[in-house]
């Protein structure tokens, strides 16, 4: 009986983590808040734009976290670098953001 409950618990945690942590280099089962690089140029831009996508229970996901959307948000026409930020709270709420810097 204990084995069945343990397996069910592990499967539930894995199911609830959703897809939002897949892009993160470090994943926390209870909480994730990680930033990292996607691409870098030779300079760091003065403008910054952010675009995010969100997930609820790993069942519903919405948003536009594309580089194009982030560049538009910051009024950027020449991209210098692209980073990401991944947040997840026990798989219930997940967020993936693309951060673009440039001019």
C-alpha positions in Angstrom: 0.0 0.0 0.0 2.8 2.4 0.9 4.6 1.7 -2.4 1.4 2.4 -4.4 1.0 5.8 -2.6 4.7 6.7 -3.2 4.5 5.9 -6.9 1.3 7.9 -7.2 2.9 10.8 -5.4 5.9 10.8 -7.7 3.8 10.5 -10.8 1.6 13.4 -9.6 4.6 15.7 -9.0 6.1 14.9 -12.4 2.7 15.5 -14.1 2.1 18.8 -12.3 5.5 20.2 -13.2 4.2 21.0 -16.7 6.3 22.1 -19.6 7.5 25.5 -18.4 10.6 24.1 -16.7 11.9 22.3 -19.8 13.9 25.3 -20.9 15.6 25.9 -17.6 19.1 24.7 -16.9 18.2 24.1 -13.3 14.8 22.8 -12.2 13.3 22.8 -8.7 10.4 20.6 -7.9 8.9 23.0 -5.4 10.1 26.3 -6.8 12.1 27.5 -9.8 13.3 31.0 -10.6 16.2 30.9 -13.0 17.7 33.2 -15.6 20.0 32.3 -18.3 21.3 33.2 -21.8 19.9 32.2 -25.1 22.1 34.2 -27.5 24.6 37.0 -27.1 26.2 39.5 -29.4 29.2 41.7 -28.9 27.4 44.5 -27.1 24.7 44.9 -24.5 21.9 47.1 -25.7 20.4 50.0 -23.8 16.8 49.1 -24.5 15.1 46.0 -23.0 11.9 44.2 -24.0 10.2 41.2 -22.3 7.6 38.7 -23.6 6.2 35.9 -21.5 4.1 32.7 -21.7 2.3 31.2 -18.7 1.1 27.8 -17.7 -1.5 26.7 -15.2 -1.3 23.2 -13.7 0.6 22.1 -16.8 -2.8 21.9 -18.4 -3.4 25.3 -19.9 -0.7 27.4 -21.5 -0.9 30.8 -23.2 1.2 33.7 -24.2 3.8 34.8 -26.8 7.3 34.5 -25.4 8.9 34.9 -28.9 12.0 37.1 -29.5 9.9 39.1 -32.0 7.3 39.9 -29.3 10.0 40.9 -26.8 11.8 43.1 -29.3 8.5 44.8 -30.1 7.8 45.4 -26.4 11.1 47.2 -26.0 11.0 49.1 -29.3 14.1 47.2 -30.4 15.1 46.9 -34.1 18.7 45.7 -33.6 19.0 42.8 -31.1 22.2 42.6 -29.1 21.4 39.8 -26.7 18.6 37.4 -25.7 18.1 35.9 -22.3 15.3 33.9 -20.6 13.7 33.7 -17.2 11.9 30.6 -16.0 9.6 30.6 -12.9 7.6 27.7 -11.6 5.8 27.1 -8.3 5.2 23.3 -7.7 3.9 22.9 -11.3 0.8 24.9 -10.5 1.9 28.2 -12.0 4.7 28.4 -14.6 6.1 31.3 -16.5 8.7 31.5 -19.3 10.0 35.0 -20.4 12.2 36.0 -23.2 14.3 39.1 -22.5 15.7 41.0 -25.5 18.3 43.8 -25.3 19.4 46.0 -28.1 18.8 49.4 -29.8 
